[in-house]
Amino acid sequence: MTRKVAIAKYDAKGEHFEILVDPDLALEFRLGKSISIDKILISDTVYKDAKKGLRASEAALLKVFGTTDIKKIAEKILKEGELPLTAEQRKRLIEQKKRQIIEWISRNCIDTRTKTPVPPQRVENALEQAGVAIDPFKSVEEQINNILKALQKVLPIKVALAHIEVRIPPEYSHKAKNALAKMGKVISEKYESDGSLLLKLEIPAGLQDSLIAKVNELTRGEGEVKIIGVFT
């Protein structure tokens, strides 16, 4: 049986790279399955243009990846680059992500007129009406804010919000601040006498567990999280 071959692509710093991969294994790897890079790669070459057989230069590889190790380069391309998806794969992934988004909205949002939860079917209809684009590779948390903005044009919904206070030790403050600000709105920030950063955030109530997990990840468990209140 002839093995399927696809081209995974990656662009950075004005350079373009391509590798030949097994499309099914590449997708499974991107979605978190532990698979050997050797099994995914069809060829141990990094190309500038695979169809023309043009190899990427060593200088370009070092400039972008800091290495010429094909396994390290391939891993980065597979995790962050453009993966080839068949129409069936893309349809399946988008449908799975859409179900997750619908569940999140039904759980965390209310109809502003009735003050009641929004049924899943109504959310699904609104997604179609608003023409919302769903990224199959981004988490719900990463795209929910933009999706809600689009939905609010056709559906009177509002997210239950939570006010959270986070204390970050000095050595993690800069990185943590940037990461946490992407999850909601920064209400206030101040540095304490020991250099710790005290952030007050407003986030969708459904993101509380995700934010706590993110704080623990960013601070190696040394950060502190206090839920001030939840409101609609």
KAVEN-V561846 format. One record per backbone hydrogen bond with DSSP energy under -0.5 kcal/mol. CO is the residue of the C=O (numbers start at 1). NH is the residue of the N-H. E is the energy in kcal/mol with one decimal. If there is no record, write none. Layout:
co: <CO & CO>
nh: <NH & NH>
e: <E & E>
This chain:
co: <6 & 6 & 8 & 9 & 10 & 12 & 15 & 17 & 18 & 19 & 19 & 20 & 20 & 21 & 21 & 22 & 23 & 24 & 25 & 26 & 27 & 28 & 29 & 33 & 36 & 36 & 37 & 40 & 45 & 46 & 47 & 49 & 49 & 50 & 53 & 54 & 54 & 57 & 58 & 59 & 60 & 61 & 61 & 61 & 62 & 68 & 69 & 70 & 71 & 72 & 73 & 74 & 75 & 76 & 77 & 81 & 82 & 86 & 87 & 88 & 89 & 90 & 91 & 92 & 93 & 94 & 95 & 96 & 97 & 98 & 99 & 100 & 101 & 102 & 103 & 104 & 105 & 108 & 109 & 110 & 110 & 111 & 116 & 117 & 119 & 119 & 120 & 121 & 122 & 123 & 124 & 125 & 126 & 127 & 127 & 128 & 134 & 135 & 139 & 140 & 140 & 143 & 144 & 145 & 146 & 147 & 148 & 150 & 151 & 151 & 155 & 156 & 158 & 160 & 161 & 162 & 162 & 163 & 163 & 164 & 164 & 165 & 166 & 166 & 167 & 168 & 169 & 169 & 170 & 172 & 173 & 174 & 175 & 176 & 177 & 178 & 179 & 180 & 181 & 185 & 185 & 188 & 190 & 192 & 196 & 196 & 197 & 197 & 198 & 199 & 199 & 200 & 200 & 201 & 201 & 202 & 203 & 204 & 205 & 207 & 208 & 209 & 210 & 211 & 212 & 213 & 214 & 215 & 216 & 216 & 217 & 219 & 224 & 226 & 226 & 229 & 231>
nh: <8 & 21 & 19 & 82 & 17 & 15 & 12 & 10 & 47 & 8 & 21 & 42 & 43 & 6 & 23 & 26 & 27 & 28 & 29 & 30 & 31 & 33 & 32 & 35 & 39 & 40 & 41 & 22 & 47 & 56 & 18 & 53 & 54 & 53 & 55 & 48 & 49 & 61 & 62 & 63 & 64 & 65 & 66 & 67 & 66 & 70 & 73 & 74 & 75 & 76 & 77 & 78 & 79 & 80 & 81 & 83 & 9 & 90 & 91 & 92 & 93 & 94 & 95 & 96 & 97 & 98 & 99 & 100 & 101 & 102 & 103 & 104 & 105 & 106 & 107 & 108 & 109 & 160 & 118 & 112 & 158 & 115 & 111 & 119 & 122 & 123 & 124 & 125 & 126 & 127 & 128 & 129 & 130 & 131 & 132 & 131 & 136 & 138 & 143 & 143 & 144 & 147 & 148 & 149 & 150 & 151 & 152 & 153 & 154 & 155 & 157 & 112 & 110 & 205 & 231 & 164 & 203 & 228 & 229 & 166 & 201 & 226 & 168 & 199 & 224 & 197 & 172 & 173 & 173 & 176 & 177 & 178 & 179 & 180 & 181 & 182 & 182 & 183 & 184 & 187 & 202 & 200 & 198 & 195 & 192 & 198 & 168 & 199 & 190 & 166 & 201 & 187 & 188 & 164 & 203 & 185 & 162 & 207 & 208 & 211 & 212 & 213 & 214 & 215 & 216 & 217 & 218 & 219 & 220 & 221 & 220 & 222 & 167 & 165 & 228 & 163 & 161>
e: <-0.6 & -3.0 & -2.1 & -3.1 & -2.5 & -2.4 & -2.0 & -2.2 & -3.3 & -2.6 & -0.5 & -2.6 & -0.9 & -2.4 & -0.7 & -2.6 & -1.8 & -2.0 & -2.4 & -2.2 & -1.8 & -2.5 & -1.7 & -0.9 & -0.8 & -1.1 & -2.4 & -2.3 & -0.6 & -2.5 & -2.4 & -0.7 & -2.3 & -0.7 & -0.6 & -3.5 & -2.0 & -2.0 & -2.4 & -2.2 & -2.0 & -2.9 & -0.9 & -0.7 & -0.7 & -0.6 & -2.4 & -3.0 & -2.2 & -1.6 & -2.3 & -2.9 & -1.9 & -2.6 & -2.3 & -0.7 & -2.4 & -2.7 & -2.2 & -2.2 & -2.6 & -2.6 & -2.1 & -2.1 & -2.4 & -2.7 & -2.0 & -1.6 & -2.3 & -2.7 & -2.2 & -2.2 & -2.6 & -2.6 & -1.7 & -1.9 & -2.3 & -2.4 & -0.8 & -0.5 & -2.0 & -2.8 & -3.2 & -0.6 & -0.5 & -1.9 & -2.7 & -2.3 & -2.0 & -2.3 & -1.8 & -2.5 & -2.6 & -0.6 & -2.0 & -0.6 & -0.7 & -0.8 & -1.1 & -0.6 & -1.8 & -1.9 & -2.6 & -1.8 & -1.7 & -2.5 & -2.3 & -1.1 & -2.0 & -2.1 & -2.0 & -2.7 & -2.5 & -3.5 & -2.9 & -0.6 & -2.5 & -2.6 & -1.3 & -0.5 & -3.1 & -2.9 & -0.5 & -3.0 & -2.2 & -2.7 & -1.9 & -0.7 & -1.0 & -2.5 & -2.5 & -1.8 & -1.9 & -2.9 & -2.1 & -0.7 & -0.6 & -1.6 & -0.7 & -0.7 & -2.8 & -2.6 & -3.1 & -2.3 & -2.9 & -0.5 & -3.0 & -0.6 & -1.6 & -3.2 & -0.5 & -3.1 & -1.4 & -2.8 & -0.5 & -2.9 & -3.2 & -2.5 & -1.5 & -2.8 & -2.4 & -2.2 & -2.2 & -2.6 & -2.2 & -2.2 & -2.8 & -2.0 & -0.6 & -1.8 & -0.5 & -1.5 & -2.6 & -3.3 & -0.7 & -2.8 & -3.2>
